[in-house]
Amino acid sequence: MGRLFGTDGVRGVANADLTAEMALGLSVAAAHVLAEAGTFKGHRPVAVVGRDPRASGEFLEAAVVAGLASAGVDVLRVGVLPTPAVAYLTGALGADLGVMLSASHNPMPDNGIKFFARGGHKLADELEDRIERTYREHASGEPWDRPTGAGVGRVKEYDEGFDKYVAHLVGVLPNRLDGLKVVIDGAHGAAARVSPEAFARAGAEVVTIATEPDGLNINDGCGSTHLAGLRAAVVEHGADLGVAHDGDADRCLAVDAAGEEIDGDQILSVLALGMKDAGALRGNTVVATVMSNLGFKLAMEREGVELLQTAVGDRYVLEEMKRGGYSLGGEQSGHVIVLDHATTGDGTLTGLMLAARVAATGRPLAELAGVMRRLPQVLVNVRDVDKTRVSSSARLATAVNEAEKELGETGRVLLRSSGTEPLVRVMVEAADLEQARAVAERLADEVKSALG
């Protein structure tokens, strides 16, 4: 049986892979494990629970709240808010635990559960393993130790969460956004209200698309995985830039005034140089993953900024940032962590800081992002294969070695299993797009043949 927890919590098709019973059981298990770990330190624990607008989030939230309260945890329900808002409120309210129900950029039928520890930080792998082990033990029949009477948890609505989070976002900006026109694509997701409100309070003129969630339309042809609508809207409205979120708004991509995409590497480049100029880039270092474009690495070298690279996953970026005391890190996908102001990737904060840099310099986003040149990069997702064997296949190791020899110093290859989806990702980077595409397709065929 595979591990329930991936790189970003537990995910699956809601009511099939991820059931109400599982959500309840995992929540009870989390309460017991954190109590045993001393997280609650003898006091009555409090949890913050939020979700994105997916229809399935309604019953899954009810299950999570029931599980926590049945384990003696008081619950503050903050409703539909971004993942980073739940993380922020967990810390700001002194809660012992945060729970977010979302499957991020995944399609609507999926959902997920992620837990945050005190301070709004993601749980360590060891704690997730203990939660999963405890959940499985009790799912097989071992009874829980349940409080009764006054010992059960109480549930309250915390309606102030929206304003508290938006005020935090606007309050940490280095400058206002007056004079900027910004188009925001809310992905019909968790940032549909938060992001436009934050940009407006910061002084921007705001145009919105995909900000009318109905529980079924999240990520549907919109958001950070579908930028066509944002590109068109930015050009149509003559905006200075556009910002696109994913379903839970822990990441952000952008487009410039001409409608050209600005990816996570370029966003990191702009923010890194801005923070360097302000003396806020600790260690003169930015942390990114091995998926970062080679052009990003070359740009940082040219600008005198050190780049540290980690395994794919914002949790690994965050671990390295904490280890070295660094202030900025992120992924090409748009997960950007500004550790002075957030404990996890925050798409709204990222977009605000990007816009603030445009406003402060008076330079177009395209010019700022031009500090790096993206080398051609081709990504192929290979489905219906055994992703657990990707790192142990001698056949694939040989194929990758041959491809790397062919590409030489101007390219690279990365094969990895997805931490959030049932597939293997093949990434090839080269100075020439056609060469990158040909090598990627050849390796994808090898993956299908070796692992299918």
GUPA-975634 format. One record per residue (C-alpha): residue in one letter; x, y, z. Coordinates in steps of 0.05 Angstrom, whole numbers, plus 32768, in hexadecimal, padded with zeros to 4 digits. Example, Ala and Ser with C-alpha at 12.3 -4.5 7.8 and 13.67 -1.06 7.14 Angstrom:
! GUPA-975634
A80F67FA6809C;S81117FEB808F;
***
This chain:
! GUPA-975634
M800080008000;G801D80437FEB;R802A807E8019;L7FEC80A98022;F801380EA802A;G803381077FEC;T805E81457FE7;D802181707FF5;G7FF3814A8024;V7FC181138013;R7F9E81187FD0;G7F6E80F07FA6;V7F2A80EF7F86;A7EF981087FBA;N7EC880D47FD3;A7EEF809D7FB0;D7F3880A07FC5;L7F2E80D67FF9;T7EEF80C68020;A7ECC80E6805B;E7EE180AC8086;M7F2A80B68072;A7F268101807F;L7F0880F580C4;G7F3A80BE80D5;L7F7780E680BE;S7F60812280E7;V7F5780F88126;A7F9B80D7811A;A7FBC811B8111;A7F9F81338153;H7FB880F68178;V7FFD80F68158;L800981408165;A7FF1813881AD;E802280FE81B7;A805981288197;G804E815D81CB;T803481918199;F7FF981A281C5;K802481A88204;G7FEB81968234;H7FBA81CB821F;R7F7881C581F9;P7F8D81C581B0;V7F7081F28179;A7F6F81E5812F;V7F62821480F4;V7F3C81F280BB;G7F33820F8075;R7F2481F7802F;D7F21820B7FE6;P7EDC82107FC4;R7ED781C97FA8;A7E9381A97FB5;S7EB4816E7FD6;G7ED6819C8007;E7E9381A78029;F7E8C815F8041;L7ED68154804B;E7EDA81928077;A7EA0817780A0;A7EC5813680A9;V7F06815880BD;V7EE3818580EF;A7EBE814A810C;G7EFE81228113;L7F24815A8135;A7EEC816B8165;S7EE181228176;A7F2B8120818A;G7F23815B81B9;V7F3D8191818A;D7F1981D48187;V7F0E81E9813E;L7F0E822E811D;R7EED822880D9;V7F07825E80AB;G7EE08247806D;V7EFA82518026;L7F3F826F8029;P7F8282618007;T7FB2822D8023;P7FE482638038;A7FAB8287805D;V7F9E82498087;A7FE982438094;Y7FED828D80A7;L7FB0828B80D5;T7FCA824B80F7;G80078273810B;A7FE682B68117;L7FAF82998144;G7FDF826D816B;A7FBB822E8154;D7FDA81EA815F;L7FC581CD811C;G7FAD81E580D7;V7F8781BB80A5;M7F7C81CF805C;L7F4D81A9802D;S7F6481B27FE5;A7F82818F7FA9;S7FA481CE7F91;H7FA981CF7F45;N7F89818A7F3D;P7F4581847F1A;M7F05818E7F41;P7EF581447F51;D7F36813F7F79;N7F4081597FBF;G7F7581557FF5;I7F888160803D;K7FC681828056;F7FD9818F809E;F800081C980BC;A802381C880FF;R802882018132;G804082418110;G8021822C80CD;H805A81FF80B7;K805181BF808F;L8058817F80B8;A8099815A80B5;D809B8118808E;E80A380F280CF;L8063810F80ED;E803D810080AD;D805680B980AF;R803E80B280F7;I7FFA80CF80E6;E7FF2809F80AC;R8009806480D7;T7FD98076810F;Y7FA0808080DD;R7FAB803B80BE;E7FAE80198102;H7F6B80368117;A7F4B802D80D3;S7F577FE280DC;G7F2D7FE1811C;E7F577FFA8157;P7F2980298180;W7F3B8072818D;D7F41809081D2;R7F0880C181CE;P7EF880FC81FD;T7EB181068216;G7E88813E8235;A7EAE817F823A;G7EEB815D821D;V7ED1815E81D5;G7EE8819581A7;R7EBD81D38199;V7EB381EE8152;K7EAF82388142;E7EAC82618102;Y7EE7829280FC;D7ECD82C680CB;E7F0682F780D8;G7F3882CB80B4;F7F2D82EC8070;D7F3B83338087;K7F74831E80B5;Y7F9782FB807C;V7F8D83328048;A7FA58366807A;H7FE4833C8085;L7FF28338803A;V7FEA8382802D;G80118394806C;V805183708058;L805783908013;P809483BD800A;N806B83F17FE3;R802583FD7FC8;L800B83EA7F83;D7FEB842D7F71;G7FE984387F25;L7FEC83EF7F12;K7FB483CA7EEF;V7FB583807EFF;V7F8A83467EE5;I7F80830E7F17;D7F6C82C77F03;G7F5082A77F42;A7F4982617F24;H7F0282617F41;G7F28824B7F7F;A7F3C825E7FC5;A7F5982A27FB2;A7F1B82BA7F8B;R7F0B82EE7FC1;V7F4E82F57FE5;S7F7B83077FAB;P7F51833E7F8B;E7F44835C7FD0;A7F8E835D7FE2;F7FA3837D7FA0;A7F6C83B17FA5;R7F7F83C37FED;A7FC783CA7FD6;G7FB283FE7FA4;A7FAE83D97F62;E7F7683DE7F2F;V7F5C83977F2C;V7F3A83707EF4;T7F23832A7F06;I7F1682EA7EDF;A7F0482A57EFA;T7EF082C07F3E;E7EAA82A17F43;P7EB3825C7F62;D7E76822F7F63;G7E9681F17F80;L7E9D81D07F3C;N7EC582007F11;I7F0782047F38;N7F4482017F08;D7F1581F57ECE;G7F3882157E93;C7F54824C7EBF;G7F88825B7EF3;S7FD3824F7EF2;T7FCD820F7EC8;H7FA382327E92;L7FBF82777E83;A7F9C82867E40;G7F6382AC7E60;L7F9182D67E8A;R7FBE82E77E4F;A7F8282FE7E27;A7F6583277E61;V7FA6834B7E6F;V7FAC83617E27;E7F6283727E21;H7F63839F7E5F;G7FA883BD7E52;A7FBF83A47E96;D800683A97EB0;L8007835F7EC4;G7FDB83247ED4;V7FDE82F37F0D;A7FC382AC7F0C;H7FB9827F7F48;D7FAC82357F50;G7F7082187F76;D7F8C82227FBC;A7FB682607FAA;D7FF882477FC5;R801782597F83;C8016828F7F4E;L802A82987F06;A802882DA7EE1;V802382F97E9C;D8042833A7E85;A801E83747E62;A802583507E1F;G800583117E3A;E804682E97E3D;E804D82B77E75;I807B82C57EB0;D808A82837ED3;G80A182747F19;D80EB82777F07;Q80E282BD7EEA;I80B882D37F26;L80EF82BB7F54;S812282E17F2A;V80FC83227F31;L80EF83197F7B;A813783027F8A;L815583417F6B;G8122836E7F8C;M8130834F7FD0;K817B83537FC3;D8175839D7FB4;A814D83A67FF5;G817F837D801E;A8149834A802D;L8167830E8007;R818782EA8041;G81C882C68031;N81C382E67FEB;T81A382A37FDA;V8164828A7FB9;V814C82427FC0;A812B821D7F86;T812181D57F6D;V814581AB7F3A;M810B81BB7F0A;S812182047F05;N8134821A7EBF;L817E821C7EB0;G817382657E9B;F815F82757EE3;K81A082597EFD;L81C982807ECA;A81A482C07EDA;M81B082B97F25;E81FA82AB7F19;R81FF82E97EED;E81DC83157F22;G820782FB7F5B;V81D082D37F7E;E81DF828D7F97;L81AD82577F82;L81A182197FAD;Q817881E17F8E;T814E81AC7FB0;A812181717F9E;V80DF81837F7E;G80AA819A7FB0;D80A181DB7FD5;R80AA81B58017;Y80F281A68004;V80FE81EE7FF0;L80E282048033;E810E81D28059;E814C81ED8037;M813682358044;K812D8227808E;R816E82018092;G819782398074;G816D8274808E;Y815C828B8047;S812382BA8037;L810E82A87FF0;G810182677FCC;G80D082467F9D;E80C0821C7F61;Q80B782277F16;S806D82157F20;G806382557F47;H806A823D7F8F;V809182777FAC;I80A2827C7FF6;V80B482BE8015;L80C782A4805A;D80C682E7807D;H807C82ED806F;A806182A68063;T806E825E8079;T805A82408037;G805182537FEE;D8020828D7FE9;G8006829E7FA4;T7FE482DF7FB7;L802182F87FDD;T804D82E57FA2;G8021830B7F71;L801F83487F9F;M806B83497FA7;L807583417F5C;A8046837C7F4F;A806883A47F85;R80AA839C7F62;V808B83B57F21;A806D83F17F45;A80AD84017F6B;T80DB83FF7F2E;G80AB841C7EFB;R80C483E67ECB;P809783B77EA4;L809283707EBD;A80AE83567E7B;E80ED837F7E85;L80F683687ECD;A80EB831F7EBB;G811C83267E81;V8155831E7EB3;M815182D47EA1;R814882B07E5F;R812182707E62;L814482377E3F;P811482077E1A;Q80F881D57E4C;V80C9819D7E3A;L809F81787E6F;V807A81387E5F;N804C81167E91;V804980CB7E89;R800B80AB7EA7;D7FF680637EB5;V803B804C7ECA;D805880337F0C;K807780747F24;T809580527F61;R80CA80307F35;V80E3806E7F11;S812180757F3C;S8133802B7F3D;S812D801A7EF3;A8172800B7ED5;R815480127E90;L813D80597E9E;A8180806B7EBE;T81A380567E7E;A8172807D7E53;V817C80BC7E7C;N81C780B57E7A;E81C680AF7E2E;A819880EC7E28;E81C581167E55;K820281047E2B;E81DB81197DEC;L81C7815C7E0B;G820C816D7E27;E821781AA7E54;T81DE81D27E35;G81A781A47E4D;R819081757E83;V815D813E7E92;L813181327ECE;L810580F57ED9;R80DA80F37F18;S809980D87F33;S8065810C7F44;G805881167F8E;T8010812B7F83;E7FF881057F45;P7FFD80BD7F2A;L803180CB7EF4;V807A80D17EE3;R809581157ECB;V80CA81187E95;M80ED815B7E90;V8121816B7E5A;E814581AD7E52;A817081BF7E16;A818981FB7DF0;D815D81E57DB6;L811281DA7DBF;E810C81A37D8A;Q8145817C7DA9;A812581827DEE;R80E2816B7DD3;A8100812F7DAE;V812881187DEB;A80EC81207E19;E80BE80F87DEC;R80F280C17DE5;L80FB80BD7E31;A80AF80BE7E3C;D80AA80817E0F;E80E1805F7E38;V80BA806E7E78;K807A80507E5B;S80A080127E44;A80C980087E83;L809380187EB7;G8051800A7E92;
***
